[in-house]
Amino acid sequence: MEQPRRFVYLIRSVADPTRHYVGLTWDVGSRLHSHNQGQSPHTARYRPWRLVVYLAFASTDSAARFAKHMKSTAGRALAERYFP
């Protein structure tokens, strides 16, 4: 049986394009919808959000490590370079 994939996603604020958010989820579409509904205190202020990129991982551990990296200075630089 195939295990469900875990996704790391990057969203950017439409209202303030200098704002972005990196998250981890099982369902990217529903998570984006919840961000745009204001259900996350970290993103409610800068709605609406648009999806920039998401990556699928076979293991939760590797997804969590990548999400943590994307929230670091080096990860933010990578996002700015490859996902402007």
C-alpha positions in Angstrom: 0.0 0.0 0.0 1.3 3.4 -1.0 1.8 5.9 1.8 0.2 9.3 1.5 2.6 12.0 0.4 3.5 15.0 2.4 3.8 18.4 0.7 5.9 21.5 1.5 4.4 24.6 -0.1 5.3 28.2 -0.6 2.6 30.9 -0.8 2.9 34.6 -1.5 0.6 37.4 -0.4 -1.2 39.1 -3.3 -1.8 42.2 -1.1 1.9 42.4 -0.1 4.2 40.4 -2.5 7.1 40.8 -0.1 5.3 38.4 2.3 5.6 34.7 1.9 4.9 31.6 4.0 6.3 28.1 3.9 4.1 25.3 5.3 3.7 21.5 5.4 0.5 19.7 4.6 -1.2 16.5 3.3 -3.6 18.6 1.1 -2.3 21.7 -0.6 -5.6 22.9 -2.0 -7.5 22.8 1.3 -4.6 24.4 3.1 -4.4 27.3 0.7 -8.2 27.7 1.1 -7.8 27.8 4.9 -5.1 30.5 4.5 -7.3 32.6 2.3 -10.3 32.2 4.7 -8.1 33.7 7.5 -8.0 30.4 9.6 -4.3 30.7 10.2 -3.2 33.5 12.6 0.2 33.7 10.8 -1.2 34.5 7.4 -4.7 36.0 8.1 -3.4 39.6 8.0 -1.9 39.4 4.5 -4.7 37.7 2.6 -5.3 36.8 -0.2 -2.5 34.3 -0.9 -1.4 32.5 -4.1 0.4 29.3 -4.4 3.9 29.7 -5.8 5.2 26.1 -5.6 4.7 22.9 -3.8 6.9 19.8 -3.6 5.9 16.2 -2.7 7.9 14.1 -0.3 7.5 10.3 0.3 8.4 10.7 4.0 7.2 13.1 6.6 10.7 13.4 8.1 12.3 14.6 4.8 9.4 17.0 4.2 9.8 18.5 7.7 13.5 18.9 7.3 13.0 20.6 3.9 10.3 22.9 5.3 12.6 23.8 8.2 15.4 24.6 5.7 13.1 26.8 3.6 12.4 28.9 6.7 16.1 29.5 7.2 18.1 32.3 5.7 19.5 30.0 3.1 16.1 28.6 2.3 14.6 32.1 1.9 17.5 33.0 -0.5 16.8 29.8 -2.5 13.1 30.7 -2.7 13.8 34.2 -3.9 16.2 32.9 -6.5 14.1 30.1 -8.0 10.5 31.2 -7.2 10.5 35.0 -7.7 
